Amino acid sequence: MKILVTGTAGFIGFHLVRKLLEERHEVIGLDQINDYYDINLKYGRLRVTGIEMAELPWNVPVQSVTLTGYRFYRMNLEDREAVMQLFERERPDRVIHLAAQAGVRYSLTHPDVYLDSNIYGFLSILEACRHYPVGHLVYASSSSVYGLNKSMPFSEKHPVDHPVSLYAATKKSNEMMAHTYSSLFGLPVTGLRFFTVYGPWGRPDMALFLFTRNILAGKPIDIYNYGEMERDFTYVDDIVNGITAVLALPPEPSDRWDALHPDPSTSSAPYRILNIGNSHPVKLMDFVKALEGSLGKKAILHKMPIQPGDVPATWADVSALRELTGYQPQTTVEQGIKRFTEWYLEYYS
């Protein structure tokens, strides 16, 4: 198939492109390449996939020099006219929408960016999929939508009406927007709630990256909630395998959906919500110990209160995804951290 993937200069998108090309799909990549974090890392990911221009033009396809099935557009998703023109030119069979303004804490200081990218950008994708119909739109939601919910493990059947960050609110909004387009226009859509993805080429604002950098530099690492945090850390290869498995299975309207007792994860429209995580939460201090073991160096701990917008624990119920696709994460935290630190030491050598 011809598959459009947004956010391909980003962490998950970069790994997903390589997986899709291994499966012999034709891939159209798209990314704005903003400066939320080091753009050199983004350009580094692009170079691995054969996009080697030092300064990429806007809204023009750039062919990979090493991967014949891949070409890339630098494009701003809020530019709806450009997005429409891309869909008219490329006519993708499937769309995987990963591009978004990420980060919980950044949303406290830059709220406007989240509305522009995560709401207006997603609207461009929905409108393009409406006017140039695709067989399946898979988009990135987030475990952050569970907000104040403390019922563990988090299930797609739980209500998600109490987000505690604007980032989470935009992801909740994406789910509602997707359902509207699915209901009105019959667009098959799947929202995937990602749980703390990590691995090689990861984002520099994520804990594993920050911890590794500071431990190697002999600087303290910030431990929020005084270490009483748990996260369902999920290795990027397991995430990518889950995405590709879901992509092949567009949702259909559920004949069991009951409007008097509505299940928020399905619908009478071709719509579904799925958790995608490791389903084995890890205590933050155990995560730090595994990192210390991989680096062979002790961390200096700076323990702090929990930050606004953070939640103390996450844990994914992935039974729905497992039933649908046979999804089974293969990577332990120890293995994943080891692969990350090996990449980090080589890349920054």
N, C-alpha and C positions, 0 to 999 in steps of 0.2 A: 504494500500500500504506500501511498504518498502521505506522510504524516508531518503536520506542522507542530513544532515544539517551541513554545515561548520560554524565554529565560535560559537559553543555551550557553550563555557566558557565565551562568551561575553554577552553583555546586551540584545540585541534583540534575539540572538540565544537561550539564556537561557529561555526566555519567550515563544519562538516559540516551543521549545521542549515540554514544558508542555502542550501547546495547542494541538499539534499534537497527543500526547499520550492520551489526553482526548478524541480525536476523534478516538482513537483505531487504529492508524497507528503504524507500527513498525518503530522505529527511530534509525538511526546510526548517532552519533554525532562525530564531528571532530574539534580539535582545537590545535594550537601550544602552547598556554599558554605563550606568550612572556611577557616581563617585561615592556611594554609601560606604563602600570600603575600597581598598587598594585596587585600582583598575588594572594594575600590572598583573595581578593574579587572574583577573578575568581574561585579559589578553593572553596570559599563559595557558589557560584552559583552551582558548580558541586555537592557539598554535598547535596544541596536541591534536586537534581535529582538522588541521590543515588550513585554517583561516589565518594567514600569515601577514596580512597587510598591516603596516604600522599605524595607519590612520584610516579607519574604515569609513566609507561614504555612507550617507543616510539614504535609506529607502531604495538601495540598489543591491541586487543579488551578487554575492561574492562566492565563487566556486572554491570548494576545498581543493588544495593542490595534492592531497594524498588520498582523499576518500571521494570516489566518483559519485557516490549517491548522496552527497551532502552539499548544500549551499546555505549561505547565511545572509540575513538582512539585519542591518542596524536600524532599528525603528522604535519610535515612541508610540506605545499603544494608545495614548490619549489622542494621537493624530488619526481620527477615525477615517478620514478620506484615504490616507496611506494604507491603513489596514484593509479597507475595502478593496483597494486596487491590488494589494497583495493576494487577497482571496480570489479576485477575479482572474488574476494572472496564473496562480498556482493551482487552484481548485483542489485543496487537500481532501483526502478521504476521511481522515481522522485528525483531531486536534488535541494536543496535551498542553494545557495552559498552566505553566509554573511561574511565569514572571509575576513579581509582586514586590512591593516595598516590605522587606522583612524587618524583624526586630521588635520586641515588646517595648524596651526602654526608650528606643529612639522615637517611638510614637508619642511619648510624653512631651517631647520638645519640638517635634516636627509633624504635628497632626495633619497639616494640609497635604503633605507628600503622600500620606496613606489614602486620603480621599482621591487624589489625582490618579495614583497608580492602581490601587486595589479596587476602586469603585468605577471610575471612568474608564480605566484601562480594560477592566473585565467587561464593561458594557460594550466596548468596541468589539471584543471577541464574540460576545453573544449576538450582537447585531450582524456581524460577518457570517457567523454560523447559521443565522436565520435566513439571510439573503442568498448565501451560497451553501446550501445544506450539506452537512457532514454526517457520517454514519455514527459518530460517537464523539462527544466532547468530554474529556477527563480533565478536571481542574484541581488545583491544590487548595485545600482548606487547611485547618490546623487544629491540633489538640487544644490550642488556646481558647477555642470557643466554649470549652467546658467551664471556664471561669470559676465561679464560686462553688460549683458542684463538688461534693466530697464523697459521693457514692462510687466506690472502686470495685472492679475496674470500670473505666469510662465506657459506656455503651452508646452506640448510635441511637438507641431508643430513649436515652435520657434527654430531658429538656436542656436546651443551651441558651437560656434567656437572661443569663446574668454574667456577661463578659466583664473582665476587670482591666482591659486595655483597649485602646482604640484599634490597635492591630487586630485583636480578637473580634471586635465589633465589625470590622470590614470583612473578615472572613465569614462571620455569621451572615452578613449582608450578601456576600457572594452566593451562599447556599440558597438564600431566599430568591435572589435574582435568577439563579439557575432554574429553580423550580418554576418560576413564573414563565420563563421562555420554554421550558419543557412542556408545561401545561398548555400554553397558548399556541405553540408552533410545532409541537411534537418532536422537539429536539431531544435526542437521547443524551442524558448528562449523568456523569458520576463525579461526586465530590469525594476526595480522599483527604481524611484528616491525618496529617503527618505527625508523628511523635518523635521529637528530638533526634533528628538525623545527623550522623557524624561519619567521618571517614576521610581518606586522602582528598586533597583539593577542597577541603571544607572552608566554611566562611570564617574570616578572622574575628568576627564579633561573637562567635560561639565559645562556650566554656572550654572545650578541649583545646582549641587553638590558643586562647588566651592563657590557659594554664601552662601549656607546653612552652610557649614563648617566655613566660615569666620564670618558670622553674629553671630553664636553661640559662637565663640571664641572672639567676640568683635573686630575683625580685619576689615579693610576696604575691600570693594569689588571693583574690577576693572570694570568700566563702560566705554566701548569703544564707540568711536564716540560721546562722551559727552552725551550719553543716547539716541541719535537720531538713534536708531536701531529698526527694527521690524523683528520678526521671526514667522514663521508658526509652532509654537510649537505643536507637535503631540504626544498624550499619547501612550505608548507602546502597550497597549491592542488593541487600534484601528489599529495600524500598523500590529500587528499579525493577527487580523481578516482579514485585507486586503490581507495579504500574503497568508493565507490559502484559501481564496476565489479565488484568481488568480491562485493558484497552480492547482485547479481543472479544469481550463479552458485553456488548451494549445492553443497557437495561430495557426492559419492557414494562408496560403498565402492569401493576400488581392487581390480579383479580381477587386478592384477599384483603386489599386495603379497605378499611372501614372508616368512613367519614365521621361516624359517631364516636369512634375510639381511634383517632388517627395515630399512625406510627410515623414519627418524624423522619425515619430513615428510608422510607419508600413512599409510593404515591400511586394514584390512579393515572398519573402521567409516567412517561419513561424516564424515571428519576430515581437515583439512589445516593445514599451517603454511606461511606465505609471508613472505619478506622484502619490505619496501616502503621503498625508499630511492632516492637519486639515482644510485647506482652510479658516482659520480665523486668519490672522496675528495679533500679539499682540505687542504693544509697549514695549520695554525693561523695561521702568520705571513702566509700569502697571504690568509687570511680577514680578518686585522686590516688588511692593506694596502687591501683592497677597502672596508672600513668607513671607514678614514681618508679614502679618496678620496671616498666618498659624503658624509661629514660635512665635508670640507674642513679637517680638523684632525688633527694628529699625536697619536698615543697615547704616553703615558708607560708604559714597560713595567716590570713588576715580575716578574722570572722566578723561578720556584719549582720545587721537586721535584714529581714526579707525586704525586697525592693517593691515599690508600687508597681502594680501590673503583673507581678510574679504570682505563681501558685506554688504551694509547698510540695505537691506530688502530682505525677501523671502515671497512668497505667492504662494501656489499651486493651479492650476486649476485641480481639480480632476474629472471633468465631464466625461472623458473617463473611468476612473476606476468605477465611479458610474453607468454609462450606462452598463458596462460589468458585474458588480457583485452586484450592489445595495449598494455599499460601502457608509456608513454614519457614520462618527465619532460620538461617544456618550459621550466623556469625555471633560468637560470644563477645562480650565486652572486652575481654583480655585480647582476643584475636584482633578485633577491630581497632583497639588502641595501638597495638603493635604495628599494624599496617599503616595507621596514620602517622605514628612517630617516625617510621622508616621513610615515608614520603617526605615528611617535614624536614628531616635532617638532610635528605638528599636535595630537596628543592632549595633550601636556604643555605646550603653549604657554600 
